[in-house]
Amino acid sequence: MSAIFLAEEIAKQHDVGPGHPEQVARWDAAVAGVGTARLGKYSPRVATGDELALVHSRGYIRVATTDVESGRHSLSTGDTDICPNSLHVAKRAAGLVLTAVDEVFDERASRAFCVVRPPGHHASRDRGMGFCLFNSIAVAARYAQKKHGAERVLIADWDVHHGNGTQDIFYRDGSVFFFSTHQSPWYPGTGDPDETGEGDGAGKTLNCPFPAGAGRAEIVGAFRDSLLPAMAEFKPDLVMISAGFDSRLGDPLGHFRLADEDFADLTNLLREVADKYANGRLISVLEGGYNLAGLTTAVAAHARALAD
């Protein structure tokens, strides 16, 4: 079984105006990196309220709905700009990742990459922030557990910003292991090494913050030297990637120095984990990446590593 690549042009209807880093052109840039010939045809899928409520509170879902439908220009919970189409697009983004989960667990593919907007890893149970409305990868992890019986899920996040929302959602849950490399100090100010989980989740959060200027040695090294040994104990049956390409050299919202080939190497390390413990099951979800040319070339490297 090979990799599949999922993208829906409706993502471009989340348009919060000129000058915003999380711009419509990001979708085009990422799709160019994948290559349109690789894109599969999948029926549109909207994540339902019950599916979003696997990780988000009903109260927050109502707030996000009201904020968009009332014509606000940003969420009342945080720094996420919105437009009249944002709610539907965010639900379709989550739905696309759920489709990828079904494809992988029904053994029609081993690996998937979802080109979605808006990103999701800053959205917590009760709050949208940092360009994010709903946490698509977290919803998909829970969906994999609920529908397909996944017992242990790894979410590895190489975005330059810490995935505080994903960490928050699973911080007390021992069935989801959250691993993050990220710039520190930097937005959103979370992700210290002593944040390791609580209760049933104790030891299932692993943060590796690095200063501005960090690159291959630090980040690929952390995946190899910290994550791989942890997975020998955790043994996930699904591997998921919060694939943020703002950790690439030249991104306007970060100061890491990863090169395109580094993303290929990170992808291959996570393929090793998936092949060893998860019957090859790996699902990657686009998060950040705001240098359009860099986003295209980094996604291309990621896609090649997934497809090879």
N, C-alpha and C positions, 0 to 999 in steps of 0.2 A: 504494500500500500504506500502511496506517495503523499505529498503535501497538497493541500488545497488552499486557495487564496480567495478571500471573500471581501467584497466591497460593494456598497450601494451608493449611487450618485445622489440619493436623497440627503446624504451627509452634507452636501453643499448648501442645503436650505437652512442650515444653522449659520446665519450670517449676521454678525454683530457689528458690522460696519468697517470702514476703511481704517487702516492703521493699527488694528488689533493683531497681536502676535498669533492668536489662534484663528487664523484666517481660512477662508474657503480654499485658497490655493494650496493649503497643506494637503488636502485630499488628492488633488491632481498630482502633486509632487510625489506622494507616497505611492499612488497607483502607477505612476511612471516608473518608479523603482521596481515594483512587482512585475510590470509588463502586462499590458491588457490581454495578451494571448494566454496568460496564466489564469486570468480571473474566471472563476466558475459562475454558473447561473443558478441562483438560489431564490426561492420564493420569498417575498418580503415577510418579515416576522416582527411583530411588535411584542416586546416584553410586557406581560400583563401586570396589573397591580399586585396580584398575588406573588408573581415571580420577583418583582422589585422588592416586595416586602420580605423576601427571604433574607435580605440584609439591611434594608432601610425601614425606618419606622413608618407606620401609616400616617403619622402626623407630619413627618417631613415630606412624604409623597404629596400630601394635600397642600402643604405650603408651596412646594415647587410648582404644582399644577396651578394654584391660584396666582402665584407670581407671574407665570408666563401668560395665563389667560387674561390677567388684568392689565397687561401691556407694560409691565415694568421693564426697565432696561437692564436690571441686574437682579440676581437672587437676593432676597432679604436676609439670607443666612450667611452670605459671604461674597467674595470677589469673583463672581461668575457672571459675565455679561450674557444677556439672553435676547431673543427676538421672538416674534409670534410663532415661529416654527420649531423653536428649540425643544419643547417638551416631546413632540412627536419624533423628532430626529434622535433625541437621546434614548427614547424607548426603542426605536429601530436599531440603534447602535447596540444596545444590550441584547435585543432579539437576534441580531446577526451573530453575536458571540454564542448565544444559546444554540443557534443552528450549528455552529462549529462543534459544540459539545456533542450534539446528537450525531453528527457525521463521524466523529472520532470514536465514540462509544459504540455506534452501530457498525463499526469496522468498514466504513466506506472510504476512510482515510486514516492515516496515522498522525499526521501533523496538519495544523491550520494556522494561517495568519489572517487576522481580521483588521482591515483598514477602516477604522471607525472615527467619527467625530461626534460630539465633543469627547475629550479624554475623560477618564473616570477616577483615577487612583487617589485623588484628594477628597472625594465625596465619602463622608462617614455615614454612620447610621442615621444621624439627625441633622446633617448639614452638608450642603453643597458649597464648594469653594474652589479656588484655583483653576478656573475654566471648566470645572466638572459639575454635572448635574447628578448623574447616577453612576455608581461604581460598577461598570459592566463586568470587569473581571471577577469581582467579588460575587456578584449575582450569579455568574456562570459557574464559579466554584461550588457554591451552595446547590445550584441546579444539578450539577454533576453528581453531587452526593445524594440529593433527594430523588432524582429520576433514575440515575444509572448506578447507584450504589457505590460510588467512589468513597473510599474510607479515609484516605490521606492525600491531601492536595498540597503541592508546592506552588507558591506564587513567588517568582523571582522578579525583582524590579530593578532595572538598570537605568531608569530615568535619572537625570541630574538632580531632580527634586525628590525628596522623601515621599513615599506613598503613605502619608499619614492616615488617609481614610481606610485603606486596606488594612493597615496595622490595627487601627481602632476597632474595625469590625471583627477581627479574628484574635484580638489580644488575649482573650480568656478561653480560647478554643484550641484544644490540642490536636484537632483533626486537620488544621490548615497551618502549614509552616510558611511564614513570611520572611523573605530575605531581601535586603535592600542595600545597594551601594548608592551613595548620593553625596552631593557637595554639602559641606558644613563649615562655618555657619552659612545658611542660605534658606530661602523659603521652603517649607513653611515653619522651620525652626524646630522640627521634631527629628527623631531618629538617632538619639544618642546610643552608644553601645550598651548602656545599662538598661535600656528598654528591651526586655527579653521575654515579656509575657507574664501573665498572672494566672493563678488558679490552674485549671486544666491546661491552659496555654503556656504555663511556665516553661521556658526554654525553647519555645516554638517561634520566637521572633529573634531574628539575627540581623542587626544593623551594622553596617561598615561605612561610617562617614569618612570623607576625605576632604582635604582643603582644596581650594581653587588651584588649578594647574595639574591635578592628578590625572593620570592617563592609564596606559596599558598595564604598567607594572603593578599599580595599586588595584585597579578594578578587575582586570582579568585574574590577577593574583588572588583577590578575595574570593572570586567564584571558585577558583581551583583549590585554594588552600583552606578556605573556611566552609564554603557551601558543600563541596563534594564530600568531605568527611561527615558533615551533619546529615547528609542524605543517606549515607551508609547505615545510619541508625534509624532515620525516619522512614525510609523506603516508600516514597510516594507512589500512588497508582495513577496520578495525573500530574503532569508538569505544565504550569502556566507561566507566561512571561508578560509582565508589564513592560512593553518595549518602547521606552522613551528614547528618542534619538537626539534629544537636547544635551546629552552627555558627549556628543561629538564635538571635535575641535571646530571652532568658528560659530557655535550657536549663540544667538544674541541673549538668551536667557540663562546661560550657564557658562562655567569656566573650566570644564573638563576638557581633556585632550585626546579622546578616543578617536581612532582612525576607522575607516570603513572595514578594514580587515579584522579589526578588534571585535566588531559586532559579529562577524562570521565566526570568530573563535569562541565568543561567548555563546552563540547559538549552538555550536558543536559541543561545547561542554554540557549544555542543558539537554542536547540530544543524547549524550552519553547517559545522563541520569534517567531520561525517559526510557531509553532502550534497556537499561539494566533493571529498572524497578517497575516501570509503568507500561510494559508491552508496547513501548514506542509512543505512547499518547502524549502529545505536546500541543498546546494551543497558545499562540502569541497574539497579543492585542496591542494595537498602536496607542501610545500615550502621547508624550511630548515630541518636540522636534520642530524648530521654528526658523532654521536656515533652510530655505526651500531647496537649493541645489544640494546641500549636505544631506537633507532628508531623503532626497531621491537616491543618492549613491549609497547611503547607509542602509536604506531599506533594500536596495538591490543586493547588497552583500548578505543581509539577513535572509532574503528570499532564496538566494542561491544555496545558502547553507541548509535551509529547510528542505529544499527540493532535491539536493544531491543525494 
